[in-house]
């Protein structure tokens, strides 16, 4: 054909086609992530790696109760407050005058046991003056057994977590007690007991109060308790709970002399609202923050490692309430 050979282009076209395919085909190394980019694929755990444990939830403890509780003549108040405690878990404090009028065995059986006796097993009682209707408070000690502390003394302590709870016998003139002053059996025991718990947060309770706005000062205020307060103050106690006055009164933190002390002071709460009756209060005394004279109810403390909260819970149908919180002194005191 005109002296020329026909040129075969097929090998060249095949080579060009292969080259195009190579250029267009995805190359893993061309699209790999840079070393400093987070990998999209899940990483494999090292076979010996340990999971970081989650912190355990903070444990809390409940202390709930009141004083001045059950009367067979007028049982409705104690019945109302018992209904409240039935719905609240935790340890129950009973701050004296538990069975009116004279703390007899019959009154404990027929008045107290039918109301607050429903949670006797979790109750830690304290003696009131009405328990001494019989001079040795024998019916009280018989009813409670070991829960009442040593017979004839009636003071003892126990722990709820890192909180040290002290139940006092504030009937300082009881013949068998030996007073509450410096060097008395109870004061000596208290000082030693507190010294054995130097890092604990502290709540104490008994029947009588050192501070009160009660109408009758002789009935309401008990200066014979001052030495016990001084020991508790020196140990950085946080709270003291009392009854005797049939009303509710909360005080600001103060020292044993009644001087306001927001840093190291003890907060006193009088909660004689267990159901017996209502007492009027007089003019508010120094450091008194809140008062109520017409509501039965219970005080619930929630205790954590470094703090406490309080809440007054009223009987059904009443709307008076109180609540607040504070820091444990011994968690904040610097050595």
Secondary structure by P-SEA (a helix, b strand, c coil): ccccccccaaaaaaaaaaaaaaaacccccccccccccccccccccccccccccccccbbbbbbbbccbbbbcccaaaaaaaaaaaaacccbbbbccccccccccaaaaacccccccccccccbbbbbcccccccccaaaaaaacccccccccccccccccccbbbbbbccccccccccccccccaaaaaaaaaaaacccbbbbbbcccccccccccccccccccaaaaaaaaaaacccbbbbccccbbbbbccccccccccccbbbbbbbccccccbbbbbcccccccccccccbbbbbbbbbcccbbbbbbbbccccccccccccccccccccc
